[in-house]
Amino acid sequence: MSTPATTTPTTAGIIYPDHAAEDEYPWAADLLGVRLPVVHVYGTDLHAVPELLDLGRPDRLAEGAARLAEHRPQSVLWACTSGSFVYGPEGARDQIDQLASVAGVPASSTSAAFVDALAHLGLTRVAVAASYPDDVARLFVDYLAAAGVEVAAMGSAGIDTAAEVGHLTPAQVVELAIARDHPDAETLLVPDTAMRTLAVVPELEARLGKPVLTANQVTIWQALRLAGTTPTSPDLGTLFARRLPPRRQDHARQ
């Protein structure tokens, strides 16, 4: 009797800064039937421009890619919004190119994942519910504008560190997000991978009546898309309710 063939789950590697909400990745991996191994890179968790530029340095990301290699990922994602958009549009693209080169597989970042998720859903007018101080949040607005995304409203909570964001309760996350929506926005963006959002996305969408895109959600979506799989789940919001067309070259790099 022949032994039945086993199917290896899709593996997408995650490079995560410090520690905050990384437990969202194994939770989503179990939900979707995939592998999302997480490795950590360390710097300060301060939401300030010099520190964020240091956090996203090429050598840090190369170190993360090297530690992911044992998992044989089919894609690699830099799971940090502020540590990617802080470089500006061109710098963020260079960051992805360099990561893809050292990882040897398609790569992207959370900032690019937001833009690609918006394009997938056909959305161009957004509201931003940022945890960051105002000056950092405005850099995200500039990054979106350079990609042709109109920001109808932006609200910043002024939280200085990722650790503080990681301690927000689900009720506080919902309150922060809803308070910064705008009626003219087609979708609400919540751009901080330090914030636990996956479990509250369905509630946010139900209460706002529109798609909600959050940092860890779009990171996982982009990672799996680049790895060549398109799982769906009603528990992860509108973004995971639609199957994807074949992957094209956009804000990701090989």
Phi, psi and chi 1 to 4 in degrees:
 res  aa     phi    psi   chi1   chi2   chi3   chi4
   1 MET       -  132.4  177.6 -176.8  -67.5      -
   2 SER   -77.5  150.8   61.5      -      -      -
   3 THR   -84.1  129.8  -58.5      -      -      -
   4 PRO   -60.1  140.3  -20.3   31.3      -      -
   5 ALA   -68.5  141.2      -      -      -      -
   6 THR  -102.6  145.0   58.4      -      -      -
   7 THR  -101.6  125.2  -58.9      -      -      -
   8 THR   -79.7  127.9  -57.6      -      -      -
   9 PRO   -62.0  148.9  -18.5   30.0      -      -
  10 THR   -56.6  136.3  -62.3      -      -      -
  11 THR  -121.4  121.1  -59.3      -      -      -
  12 ALA  -122.6  122.7      -      -      -      -
  13 GLY   -86.2  141.2      -      -      -      -
  14 ILE  -119.5  124.8  -54.9  -62.5      -      -
  15 ILE  -100.8  114.6  -57.9  173.3      -      -
  16 TYR  -117.6  134.9 -168.1   92.1      -      -
  17 PRO   -81.3  125.9   29.3  -33.2      -      -
  18 ASP    53.4 -139.1  -66.4  -74.9      -      -
  19 HIS  -139.8  134.0  -64.4  -84.7      -      -
  20 ALA  -163.6  -77.0      -      -      -      -
  21 ALA  -120.5   29.0      -      -      -      -
  22 GLU   -65.5  -15.3   66.5  -91.8   30.0      -
  23 ASP   -67.8  -11.5   52.8  -24.0      -      -
  24 GLU   -67.5  -26.3  -63.8 -145.5  -57.0      -
  25 TYR   -73.3  -49.3  -69.1   89.3      -      -
  26 PRO   -63.0  -32.9   16.2  -28.6      -      -
  27 TRP   -61.3  -47.2 -178.0   84.5      -      -
  28 ALA   -68.5  -36.4      -      -      -      -
  29 ALA   -60.9  -43.8      -      -      -      -
  30 ASP   -63.7  -40.3  -72.1  -15.8      -      -
  31 LEU   -63.8  -39.6 -177.6   69.2      -      -
  32 LEU   -97.7   -8.5  -62.5  169.6      -      -
  33 GLY    71.5   38.9      -      -      -      -
  34 VAL  -129.8  178.5  -61.7      -      -      -
  35 ARG  -114.0  130.2  -64.8  179.1   65.1 -123.3
  36 LEU  -130.6   69.2  -62.9  170.2      -      -
  37 PRO   -62.5  138.6   23.3  -33.5      -      -
  38 VAL  -116.2  130.1  176.5      -      -      -
  39 VAL  -118.7  156.3  -60.4      -      -      -
  40 HIS  -113.3  143.1  -62.6  -91.3      -      -
  41 VAL  -117.0  151.6  -66.0      -      -      -
  42 TYR  -124.9  136.6  -63.0   96.3      -      -
  43 GLY  -156.5 -158.9      -      -      -      -
  44 THR   -77.6  152.0  176.8      -      -      -
  45 ASP  -100.2   18.9   72.8  -18.5      -      -
  46 LEU   -73.8  133.4 -170.6   63.9      -      -
  47 HIS   -83.4   75.6  -71.0  148.0      -      -
  48 ALA  -142.6  146.0      -      -      -      -
  49 VAL   -57.1  -51.7  171.7      -      -      -
  50 PRO   -59.1  -41.7  -22.5   34.5      -      -
  51 GLU   -67.1  -36.6  -73.8   77.1    7.8      -
  52 LEU   -70.6  -36.9  -68.5  168.6      -      -
  53 LEU   -63.1  -37.7  -70.6  169.6      -      -
  54 ASP   -68.8  -39.0 -179.3   70.6      -      -
  55 LEU   -62.1  -37.5 -176.5   62.1      -      -
  56 GLY   -93.9   19.4      -      -      -      -
  57 ARG   -57.6  146.0  -73.4 -178.2   -8.9 -137.3
  58 PRO   -56.1  -38.3  -25.5   33.9      -      -
  59 ASP   -68.7  -32.6   60.4  -48.7      -      -
  60 ARG   -64.0  -46.9  -72.8 -165.9 -163.7  -81.3
  61 LEU   -68.1  -34.8  -59.1 -167.8      -      -
  62 ALA   -63.3  -38.9      -      -      -      -
  63 GLU   -61.6  -43.2  175.0 -168.0  -15.2      -
  64 GLY   -63.4  -42.7      -      -      -      -
  65 ALA   -62.1  -38.3      -      -      -      -
  66 ALA   -64.4  -38.3      -      -      -      -
  67 ARG   -75.3  -21.6  -76.4 -167.7  -81.9  118.8
  68 LEU   -79.1  -17.8  -81.3  171.5      -      -
  69 ALA   -57.3  -33.9      -      -      -      -
  70 GLU   -63.4  -21.6   65.6  176.8  -72.9      -
  71 HIS   -86.5   -6.9  -60.8  -76.5      -      -
  72 ARG    50.9   57.1  -61.2 -174.6  177.9 -178.8
  73 PRO   -69.5  151.3   28.7  -36.4      -      -
  74 GLN   -91.9   -8.3  -68.2  146.7  -76.3      -
  75 SER  -158.4  162.6   66.3      -      -      -
  76 VAL  -135.8  133.8  170.1      -      -      -
  77 LEU  -122.3  133.6 -101.0  -74.6      -      -
  78 TRP   -84.8  104.6  169.4 -139.1      -      -
  79 ALA   -86.7   65.4      -      -      -      -
  80 CYS  -152.3  119.9 -174.0      -      -      -
  81 THR   -77.7  -57.8  -34.9      -      -      -
  82 SER   -65.0  -30.6   54.8      -      -      -
  83 GLY   -79.4    7.4      -      -      -      -
  84 SER  -121.3  -51.4   46.6      -      -      -
  85 PHE   -66.9  -21.2   69.3   68.8      -      -
  86 VAL   -62.4  -19.7   72.4      -      -      -
  87 TYR   -82.3   -6.7  -75.0   86.4      -      -
  88 GLY    81.5  169.0      -      -      -      -
  89 PRO   -57.4  -48.4  -24.9   34.3      -      -
  90 GLU   -68.8  -44.4  -68.2  -62.0  -32.7      -
  91 GLY   -62.8  -36.8      -      -      -      -
  92 ALA   -67.0  -36.4      -      -      -      -
  93 ARG   -67.4  -40.8  -80.9 -168.0  -71.8  -88.4
  94 ASP   -62.3  -39.6  -71.5  -16.6      -      -
  95 GLN   -58.6  -44.2 -175.1 -174.5   61.8      -
  96 ILE   -65.9  -43.9  -68.4  169.6      -      -
  97 ASP   -58.1  -44.1  -73.4  -17.2      -      -
  98 GLN   -67.3  -39.1  -68.4  167.6    6.3      -
  99 LEU   -65.2  -44.1  178.2   56.5      -      -
 100 ALA   -61.2  -37.7      -      -      -      -
 101 SER   -64.5  -44.2  177.7      -      -      -
 102 VAL   -78.2  -30.0  -62.3      -      -      -
 103 ALA   -79.9  -28.6      -      -      -      -
 104 GLY    74.8   14.6      -      -      -      -
 105 VAL  -140.7  166.3  -66.6      -      -      -
 106 PRO   -56.4  142.4  -25.8   35.4      -      -
 107 ALA  -138.3  162.1      -      -      -      -
 108 SER  -163.5 -174.4 -169.6      -      -      -
 109 SER  -136.7  168.8   68.7      -      -      -
 110 THR   -63.6  -38.9  -55.3      -      -      -
 111 SER   -60.2  -48.0  -67.5      -      -      -
 112 ALA   -63.9  -34.3      -      -      -      -
 113 ALA   -62.9  -37.8      -      -      -      -
 114 PHE   -59.2  -47.2  -90.5  111.5      -      -
 115 VAL   -63.3  -43.2  172.4      -      -      -
 116 ASP   -69.9  -34.6  -68.8  -23.8      -      -
 117 ALA   -66.1  -40.7      -      -      -      -
 118 LEU   -61.5  -43.6  -71.7  168.6      -      -
 119 ALA   -62.9  -40.8      -      -      -      -
 120 HIS   -60.9  -39.2  169.4   62.6      -      -
 121 LEU   -87.9   -4.4  -65.4  175.3      -      -
 122 GLY    70.5   33.9      -      -      -      -
 123 LEU  -109.8  137.0  -55.4  172.0      -      -
 124 THR  -129.6  -10.3   59.2      -      -      -
 125 ARG  -120.7  120.7 -171.2 -177.8  -52.5  109.6
 126 VAL  -129.6  160.7  -51.6      -      -      -
 127 ALA  -113.2  148.0      -      -      -      -
 128 VAL  -118.4  123.7  174.3      -      -      -
 129 ALA  -106.6   91.1      -      -      -      -
 130 ALA   -96.2  141.2      -      -      -      -
 131 SER   -82.8  -21.6   59.2      -      -      -
 132 TYR   -70.2  166.0  -38.3  118.6      -      -
 133 PRO   -59.9  158.6  -24.7   34.8      -      -
 134 ASP   -58.6  -41.4 -172.2   73.8      -      -
 135 ASP   -65.3  -36.5   63.0  -32.5      -      -
 136 VAL   -72.6  -42.2  174.0      -      -      -
 137 ALA   -59.5  -36.7      -      -      -      -
 138 ARG   -68.1  -26.1  -68.7 -166.9  179.4  -78.9
 139 LEU   -67.2  -33.2  -66.8  177.1      -      -
 140 PHE   -67.1  -40.9 -175.3   51.7      -      -
 141 VAL   -59.3  -43.8  171.7      -      -      -
 142 ASP   -63.1  -40.5  -67.0  -16.9      -      -
 143 TYR   -62.2  -44.9  176.9   87.6      -      -
 144 LEU   -63.9  -43.3  -66.6  171.0      -      -
 145 ALA   -60.1  -38.0      -      -      -      -
 146 ALA   -65.7  -22.7      -      -      -      -
 147 ALA   -92.9    7.2      -      -      -      -
 148 GLY    84.7   17.5      -      -      -      -
 149 VAL   -97.4  128.0  177.1      -      -      -
 150 GLU   -88.6  126.7  177.7 -173.5  -11.5      -
 151 VAL   -99.2  107.2  178.5      -      -      -
 152 ALA   -73.4  -29.4      -      -      -      -
 153 ALA  -161.5  147.5      -      -      -      -
 154 MET  -137.3  127.1 -173.1  -82.1  -71.9      -
 155 GLY  -121.6  132.3      -      -      -      -
 156 SER  -114.3  135.0   54.0      -      -      -
 157 ALA   -83.9  -13.2      -      -      -      -
 158 GLY    70.0   30.6      -      -      -      -
 159 ILE   -86.0  127.2  -58.3  175.2      -      -
 160 ASP   -78.9  -30.4  -72.1  -33.5      -      -
 161 THR  -129.9  154.8   68.2      -      -      -
 162 ALA   -65.6  -33.9      -      -      -      -
 163 ALA   -60.4  -40.5      -      -      -      -
 164 GLU   -64.2  -40.8  -67.2  173.7   86.0      -
 165 VAL   -62.6  -40.3  174.4      -      -      -
 166 GLY   -64.9  -17.8      -      -      -      -
 167 HIS   -93.4    0.6  -75.8  107.2      -      -
 168 LEU   -64.8  138.7  -66.1  173.5      -      -
 169 THR   -79.0  161.9   66.4      -      -      -
 170 PRO   -54.0  -40.4  -28.4   36.3      -      -
 171 ALA   -64.1  -38.2      -      -      -      -
 172 GLN   -68.8  -37.8  -71.3  171.7  -39.5      -
 173 VAL   -62.0  -47.0  169.4      -      -      -
 174 VAL   -60.2  -44.9  169.5      -      -      -
 175 GLU   -63.0  -44.9 -180.0 -177.2    1.0      -
 176 LEU   -59.0  -44.7 -175.5  154.7      -      -
 177 ALA   -69.0  -50.0      -      -      -      -
 178 ILE   -63.9  -36.2  -72.5  177.6      -      -
 179 ALA   -66.1  -17.3      -      -      -      -
 180 ARG  -111.8   12.0  -71.3  159.2  178.3   82.3
 181 ASP   -75.4  167.2 -174.5   36.2      -      -
 182 HIS  -141.6  138.4 -168.6  -80.7      -      -
 183 PRO   -62.5  -24.3   17.5  -30.0      -      -
 184 ASP   -82.2   -9.9  -69.6  -19.5      -      -
 185 ALA   -82.2  137.4      -      -      -      -
 186 GLU   -79.4  -20.5  -61.0  169.9  -48.8      -
 187 THR  -155.3  158.5 -179.1      -      -      -
 188 LEU  -112.3  131.1  177.6   69.1      -      -
 189 LEU  -105.9  135.8  -50.0 -173.0      -      -
 190 VAL  -123.2   93.0 -172.4      -      -      -
 191 PRO   -97.3   71.0   35.7  -35.1      -      -
 192 ASP  -154.2  115.2 -166.4  -19.6      -      -
 193 THR   -72.4   -8.1   57.3      -      -      -
 194 ALA   -79.5   -9.3      -      -      -      -
 195 MET   -98.4  130.3 -170.8 -176.8  -62.3      -
 196 ARG   -80.1  111.5  -70.2 -179.5  177.0   84.6
 197 THR  -126.1  -20.4   57.7      -      -      -
 198 LEU   -56.6  -42.1  -64.3 -173.4      -      -
 199 ALA   -72.3  -17.8      -      -      -      -
 200 VAL  -104.6   -1.9  -59.7      -      -      -
 201 VAL   -57.3  -47.6  167.2      -      -      -
 202 PRO   -59.2  -40.4  -26.0   36.7      -      -
 203 GLU   -64.0  -44.2  177.7 -175.4   -9.4      -
 204 LEU   -60.9  -44.7  -73.4  171.2      -      -
 205 GLU   -64.6  -38.8  -68.6 -164.3  -23.2      -
 206 ALA   -65.8  -41.2      -      -      -      -
 207 ARG   -75.5  -33.3  -69.0  179.5   62.5  174.2
 208 LEU   -91.7  -21.0  -64.3  176.0      -      -
 209 GLY    70.4   32.1      -      -      -      -
 210 LYS  -156.6  163.5   64.3 -178.6   67.3  173.7
 211 PRO   -63.5  147.1  -21.0   33.0      -      -
 212 VAL  -124.8  129.2  172.6      -      -      -
 213 LEU  -115.2  124.8  -59.4  178.3      -      -
 214 THR  -119.7  162.5   75.5      -      -      -
 215 ALA   -61.6  -51.9      -      -      -      -
 216 ASN   -67.9  -32.5  -72.0  -34.8      -      -
 217 GLN   -62.1  -51.6  175.7 -152.8   41.9      -
 218 VAL   -69.9  -30.5  -59.2      -      -      -
 219 THR   -62.5  -46.4  -60.9      -      -      -
 220 ILE   -64.9  -43.8  -66.9  164.1      -      -
 221 TRP   -58.5  -47.4  174.4   84.8      -      -
 222 GLN   -65.6  -42.2 -176.9   87.2  -44.5      -
 223 ALA   -60.4  -44.2      -      -      -      -
 224 LEU   -72.6  -37.4  -64.9  174.7      -      -
 225 ARG   -58.7  -45.3 -176.4  177.0   78.5   95.4
 226 LEU   -70.1  -25.7  -65.6  180.0      -      -
 227 ALA   -80.9   -6.4      -      -      -      -
 228 GLY    94.2   17.6      -      -      -      -
 229 THR  -126.0  153.7 -169.5      -      -      -
 230 THR  -134.5   64.2   59.0      -      -      -
 231 PRO   -68.2  151.4   27.0  -34.6      -      -
 232 THR  -120.3  154.9   61.0      -      -      -
 233 SER  -159.4  128.2  170.7      -      -      -
 234 PRO   -68.5  -12.6   25.8  -34.4      -      -
 235 ASP   -85.3   -4.8  -62.3  -43.3      -      -
 236 LEU  -118.3   17.0  -68.8  174.7      -      -
 237 GLY    87.8 -177.8      -      -      -      -
 238 THR   -56.3  -39.0  -59.8      -      -      -
 239 LEU   -58.1  -36.2 -177.8   61.7      -      -
 240 PHE   -94.8    7.9  -82.7   84.8      -      -
 241 ALA   -92.7  -11.9      -      -      -      -
 242 ARG  -114.9  132.2  -61.5 -171.1 -174.2 -176.2
 243 ARG   -74.3  149.9  -72.5 -155.3  170.8  -88.4
 244 LEU   -90.9  150.5  -67.3  163.1      -      -
 245 PRO   -72.8  171.2   29.4  -35.8      -      -
 246 PRO   -54.1  143.5  -24.7   34.0      -      -
 247 ARG   -64.4  140.0 -179.1  169.3   60.6   83.7
 248 ARG  -122.9  167.5   70.0 -174.0 -169.6  -74.1
 249 GLN   -77.4  119.4  -74.2  -65.8  -39.5      -
 250 ASP  -137.8 -112.2   39.4   30.5      -      -
 251 HIS   -87.7    0.0  -75.1   77.0      -      -
 252 ALA   -92.8  163.5      -      -      -      -
 253 ARG  -134.0  148.7  -68.6  -67.1 -176.5  -89.5
 254 GLN  -109.5      -  -61.9 -166.1   79.0      -
